[in-house]
Amino acid sequence: MKTIPRNITPRLIDALKVSPVVFLNGARQSGKSTLVQSILYEIGSKKNPAKYISFDSPMNIAAASAAPEAFLTAYEYNLIIDEVQLAPEIFRALKIVVDDLRMKSKSKANANGKYLLTGSANILALPKLSDPLVGRMSVLTLYPFCAAEASGGKGDGLDRMLNMDFSGIHNRGLGVNDAMKLATFPEISGKNIKERGIWFDGYITTILQRDVRMLAELEKIYILPNLLRILATRAGSLINDSDISRDMGINSVTGKFYRNILKMMFLNFDVQPWFRNIGKRMVKAPKGYLTDSLLLCHLLDLNPDDIQKNKPDLFGHVLENFVATELTKLLTFSKTKAQLLHFRTSDGKEVDFVLEKPDGSIFGIEVKKSESVNIHDFKGINCLAELAGKDFRGGVILYSGKEAVPFGKNLWAVPFYVLWQ
């Protein structure tokens, strides 16, 4: 099977040049193992490529857990450890080994790129694991394919939006539904609905019944599949853990903890609110999304091929989730560094997504399923512009039309296909 290049690869190689430990995390089956094995010679050399070890092997887990320092120092050259969270003892040992390596080297830089780790759980949510490596580890996240990767695009759609450069964009033969069926886990990208259904059933079972058990002892682990379905029905909505927990028949503290377990496994994610303590009251609750829109469709028993025509209300729900995941993926490798947020006022004005750069400048992105846009559709973005003042840089409405159209200074209606340029 042909391997599709991942756009995060240059950023991963750059991280190895400046950190002794690089941790590449992301959902199981998102392509981490394939990616790290494709750069064995980039990490090492043609003569001495990096050594690849997988902790999917019980013997490797046993050896690393029994004597982690000895396990790490037994390998002379650079080391790749796959699914490292399965042997948590490794993390504290890494600190000791890296510090010793730095002391023995003439320069700290000589220790850089020594260890490349991958994991299917977000260890940043587990301070006991991540704290020992503060200042010694870079963390990157690999998501399933974005539409640009899966269709052979450059992946510069986000940068184009932020620069408001829409010259020469085209759909490259893909509609939104086509893009959604490609922008998923490598194993099922482009597969039919029956194949996807079988795969997702096995995937969910593996994560919720095996992987979660290895990370946390949950008294009510059996509720996780139902919780995931409830989160699917609420994708794009403000998160209210009390309401979610009430639907589950559990208390809100337990409900929030279990929802965060799913986040730690990269099944769902939150988009935090953008607000400034001026003028209008702002909604300060995050919105929730599922990491994969085909998984969302699977959980809700929806067929992406006919949802737009037969269930238009649900199509808008799925479409917003798709845009959320695409923006999240593009941010992992785009030239522009920004945080993905949302905006809503207490009187109902909102912008689906806000990108805020480190310098405080912001950009609004609204999602509209129709094939036409009018000036009234920009009322949320205009409200955001008024509150942000000089920090506002512009805004777009992503819509189902065929051309980019200006609606005022730095305001555009842009086809969805800008996402997979």
C-alpha positions in Angstrom: 0.0 0.0 0.0 1.4 3.4 -1.0 2.4 5.6 2.0 0.9 9.1 1.9 3.4 11.8 3.1 2.4 13.5 6.3 2.7 17.3 6.4 3.9 17.3 10.0 7.1 15.5 9.0 9.3 18.6 8.6 8.2 19.9 12.0 8.9 16.6 13.6 12.5 16.5 12.1 13.1 20.1 13.3 11.9 19.2 16.8 14.5 16.3 16.9 17.2 18.8 16.2 16.5 20.9 19.3 15.2 18.4 21.9 16.7 15.2 23.3 13.2 13.7 23.6 10.4 14.2 21.1 7.0 12.8 21.9 4.6 12.3 18.9 1.2 11.5 20.3 -2.2 11.1 18.7 -5.1 8.7 18.3 -4.4 5.0 17.8 -4.2 4.2 14.1 -3.6 7.8 13.1 -0.3 6.8 11.3 2.3 7.4 14.0 4.2 4.1 13.6 4.3 4.5 9.8 5.6 8.0 10.1 8.4 7.4 12.5 9.6 4.3 10.6 9.7 6.4 7.5 12.3 8.7 9.0 14.7 6.1 10.6 17.6 7.4 8.6 16.7 11.1 9.3 17.0 10.4 13.0 20.1 8.3 12.7 22.2 7.9 9.5 22.4 5.6 6.5 25.1 3.6 8.3 23.4 3.6 11.7 19.6 4.2 11.4 17.6 4.7 14.5 16.4 1.5 16.3 12.7 1.0 16.3 11.0 -0.7 19.3 7.3 -1.3 19.8 5.7 -1.6 23.2 2.9 -3.5 21.6 5.3 -6.4 22.3 4.7 -7.8 25.9 8.4 -8.8 26.1 9.6 -5.2 25.4 7.1 -3.9 28.0 8.4 -6.4 30.6 12.0 -5.5 29.9 11.5 -1.8 30.0 9.4 -1.9 33.1 11.8 -4.1 35.0 14.9 -2.0 34.4 14.1 1.1 32.4 17.5 2.8 32.6 19.3 -0.3 31.5 16.8 -0.7 28.7 17.4 2.8 27.4 21.2 2.7 27.6 21.5 -0.7 26.0 21.0 0.9 22.6 24.0 2.8 21.3 22.2 4.8 18.6 19.1 6.9 18.5 16.0 5.1 19.7 12.3 5.1 18.6 9.8 3.7 21.1 6.3 3.1 19.9 3.3 3.2 22.3 5.5 4.3 25.1 2.6 5.0 27.5 2.3 1.2 28.0 5.6 1.3 30.1 5.2 4.4 32.2 8.4 3.6 34.2 10.3 4.8 31.1 9.5 8.5 31.6 11.4 9.0 34.8 14.3 6.9 33.6 14.5 9.1 30.5 15.1 12.2 32.6 18.1 10.4 34.3 19.5 9.1 31.0 19.1 12.4 29.2 20.7 14.4 32.0 23.6 12.0 32.1 24.0 12.2 28.4 24.1 16.0 28.5 26.7 16.0 31.3 29.0 13.6 29.3 28.6 15.6 26.0 30.6 18.7 25.2 27.4 20.4 24.2 23.8 19.9 25.1 23.0 19.8 21.4 24.8 16.5 21.1 22.0 14.8 23.1 19.3 16.2 20.8 17.2 13.7 18.8 18.2 10.8 20.9 14.7 9.5 21.7 11.6 9.7 19.6 8.5 8.4 21.4 5.0 7.8 20.2 1.9 7.2 22.2 -1.9 6.9 21.8 -2.6 8.8 25.0 -2.0 12.4 25.9 0.6 12.2 28.6 0.4 15.9 29.2 -2.9 15.0 31.0 -0.8 12.7 33.3 1.6 15.0 35.2 3.4 12.1 36.9 4.6 11.0 33.5 5.2 14.4 31.7 6.7 16.5 34.6 10.1 14.7 34.7 10.7 15.7 31.1 9.9 19.4 31.3 12.6 21.2 29.4 13.8 18.0 27.8 10.9 17.0 25.6 9.0 18.5 22.6 5.4 17.3 22.1 3.7 17.1 18.7 0.3 15.6 17.8 -0.4 13.6 14.7 -4.1 13.4 13.8 -5.7 11.2 11.1 -5.3 12.4 7.5 -6.5 15.9 6.8 -8.3 16.3 3.4 -5.2 18.0 1.8 -2.9 15.1 2.8 -5.3 12.4 1.6 -6.0 14.2 -1.7 -2.4 15.3 -2.5 -2.8 18.9 -1.7 -0.1 21.2 -0.3 -1.9 21.8 3.0 -1.6 25.6 2.8 -5.4 26.3 3.1 -5.2 27.7 6.6 -2.3 30.1 5.7 -4.3 31.2 2.6 -7.3 32.0 4.7 -5.3 34.0 7.2 -3.6 35.9 4.4 -6.9 36.2 2.5 -5.2 34.9 -0.6 -7.8 33.0 -2.6 -6.3 33.3 -6.0 -6.1 30.0 -7.9 -7.9 27.9 -5.4 -10.0 25.1 -6.9 -11.9 22.0 -5.6 -9.5 19.5 -7.2 -12.5 17.3 -8.0 -13.7 17.0 -4.4 -17.0 17.9 -2.8 -17.3 18.2 1.0 -18.6 14.7 1.4 -15.7 13.3 -0.7 -13.2 15.2 1.4 -14.8 14.0 4.6 -14.5 10.4 3.5 -10.8 10.9 2.8 -10.0 13.0 5.9 -10.0 10.1 8.4 -7.8 7.3 9.7 -5.4 5.9 7.1 -6.8 2.4 7.3 -10.3 3.5 6.1 -9.6 6.6 4.0 -11.7 6.3 0.9 -13.3 3.0 2.0 -17.1 2.3 1.7 -19.5 2.7 4.5 -19.7 -1.1 5.2 -15.9 -1.4 5.6 -15.8 1.7 7.7 -18.5 0.4 10.0 -16.7 -2.9 10.7 -13.5 -1.0 11.3 -15.0 1.5 13.7 -16.7 -1.1 15.7 -13.4 -2.9 16.3 -11.6 0.4 16.9 -14.0 1.6 19.6 -13.9 -1.8 21.3 -10.1 -1.9 21.3 -9.7 1.6 22.8 -12.5 1.5 25.4 -11.9 -2.1 26.5 -8.2 -2.4 26.2 -6.3 0.8 26.0 -8.3 2.7 28.6 -7.9 -0.2 31.1 -4.1 0.1 30.7 -4.1 3.7 31.7 -6.8 4.0 34.4 -8.9 1.9 36.7 -12.5 2.9 36.0 -15.3 1.5 38.1 -17.8 2.1 35.4 -15.8 1.6 32.2 -18.9 0.0 30.6 -20.5 3.5 30.3 -17.8 4.9 27.9 -19.4 3.7 24.6 -22.7 5.4 25.6 -20.8 8.5 26.7 -19.1 8.7 23.3 -22.5 8.5 21.5 -23.9 11.3 23.7 -20.9 13.5 22.9 -21.5 12.7 19.2 -25.1 14.0 19.5 -23.7 17.2 21.1 -20.8 17.9 18.8 -20.5 21.6 18.1 -22.6 22.5 21.2 -21.4 24.1 24.4 -20.2 21.6 26.9 -22.3 21.2 30.0 -21.0 18.3 32.1 -24.0 18.4 34.4 -26.4 17.8 31.5 -24.2 15.1 30.0 -23.9 13.3 33.3 -27.7 13.5 33.9 -28.2 11.8 30.6 -25.7 9.1 31.7 -27.3 8.7 35.2 -24.1 9.6 37.0 -22.8 12.6 39.0 -21.2 15.5 37.2 -17.7 15.0 38.7 -17.6 11.4 37.5 -19.0 12.4 34.1 -16.4 15.1 33.6 -13.6 12.7 34.6 -14.8 10.1 32.1 -15.2 12.6 29.3 -11.6 13.7 30.0 -10.5 10.0 29.7 -12.0 10.0 26.2 -10.1 13.3 25.4 -6.9 11.7 26.7 -7.4 8.9 24.1 -7.9 11.6 21.4 -11.5 10.6 20.7 -12.9 14.1 21.4 -11.6 17.6 22.0 -12.7 20.9 23.3 -12.5 24.3 21.7 -12.2 27.0 24.3 -14.0 30.3 24.2 -12.5 33.6 23.1 -13.4 36.5 25.4 -12.2 39.9 26.6 -13.4 41.4 29.9 -15.0 44.4 28.2 -18.5 45.4 27.2 -20.9 42.6 26.4 -21.1 39.5 28.5 -19.4 36.5 26.8 -20.2 32.8 27.0 -17.1 31.2 28.6 -18.0 27.5 28.1 -16.0 25.4 25.6 -17.6 23.6 22.7 -17.0 19.9 22.2 -16.2 17.9 19.0 -15.2 14.4 18.0 -11.8 14.0 16.5 -13.1 12.2 13.4 -16.2 13.2 11.5 -16.7 9.7 10.0 -16.6 8.3 13.6 -19.3 10.9 14.4 -21.4 9.6 11.5 -20.9 6.0 12.5 -22.0 6.7 16.1 -25.1 8.5 14.9 -25.8 5.9 12.1 -25.5 8.5 9.4 -24.4 8.0 5.8 -22.2 10.9 4.6 -23.3 10.2 1.0 -26.9 11.2 1.6 -27.0 13.2 4.8 -26.8 16.6 3.0 -29.9 15.8 1.0 -32.0 13.7 3.4 -31.0 15.2 6.8 -30.0 18.8 6.2 -30.1 19.7 9.9 -27.8 16.9 10.9 -25.6 17.8 7.9 -24.9 21.2 9.4 -24.0 19.5 12.7 -21.5 17.1 10.9 -20.1 19.9 8.7 -19.1 22.1 11.7 -17.4 19.1 13.3 -15.5 18.4 10.0 -14.3 22.0 9.8 -13.2 21.9 13.5 -11.2 18.8 12.8 -9.6 20.1 9.6 -8.6 23.4 11.3 -7.1 21.4 14.2 -5.1 19.2 11.9 -3.9 22.1 9.7 -2.7 24.0 12.8 -0.2 21.2 13.6 1.9 21.9 10.6 0.9 25.3 9.1 3.4 28.2 9.0 1.0 30.2 11.1 0.9 29.5 14.9 -2.5 30.1 16.4 -5.0 28.8 19.0 -8.4 27.5 17.9 -11.2 29.1 19.9 -14.9 30.0 19.5 -16.9 33.2 20.2 -20.4 33.6 21.6 -22.1 36.5 23.5 -24.9 36.0 26.0 -27.4 37.5 23.6 -26.7 34.9 20.9 -24.2 36.4 18.5 -21.5 33.9 17.7 -18.6 32.9 15.4 -18.0 29.2 15.0 -14.2 29.5 15.2 -11.7 32.1 16.1 -8.0 31.8 15.4 -5.9 33.8 17.9 -2.1 34.3 17.2 0.5 34.7 19.9 0.5 38.5 19.3 -3.2 38.7 20.1 -4.5 39.2 16.6 -7.6 37.3 15.7 -9.4 35.9 12.7 -13.0 34.7 12.5 -14.3 31.6 10.6 -18.0 30.9 10.3 -19.5 27.7 8.8 -22.6 27.9 6.6 -24.0 24.8 4.8 -25.9 26.8 2.1 -24.6 27.6 -1.4 -25.1 31.4 -1.0 -24.1 34.0 1.5 -25.4 37.6 2.2 -24.1 40.5 4.3 -26.4 39.6 7.2 -24.5 36.3 7.6 -21.5 38.3 8.8 -23.2 39.8 11.9 -21.3 37.5 14.3 -18.0 38.3 12.7 -18.8 42.0 12.7 -19.6 41.7 16.4 -16.3 40.0 17.0 -14.5 42.7 15.0 -16.1 45.4 17.2 -15.0 43.8 20.4 -11.5 42.9 19.2 -10.9 46.4 17.8 -7.4 46.8 16.3 -6.6 43.1 16.9 -9.2 42.0 14.4 -7.5 40.9 11.1 -10.4 39.6 9.1 -13.0 36.9 8.8 -14.4 34.3 6.3 -17.6 32.4 5.9 -16.9 28.9 4.6 -19.9 27.9 2.4 -21.0 25.3 -0.2 -20.6 27.7 -3.1 -18.0 27.6 -5.9 -16.1 30.9 -5.7 -14.5 33.3 -3.2 -16.4 36.6 -3.0 -15.4 39.7 -1.0 -18.0 41.2 1.3 -16.1 44.2 2.6 -12.7 45.0 3.9 -11.0 41.7 4.9 -14.4 39.9 4.8 -14.9 37.0 2.4 -17.2 34.2 1.6 -15.0 31.2 0.6 -15.8 27.7 -0.6 -15.1 24.8 1.8 -12.5 23.5 -0.7 -10.0 26.1 0.5 -9.4 23.7 3.4 -7.8 21.0 1.1 -5.6 23.2 -1.1 
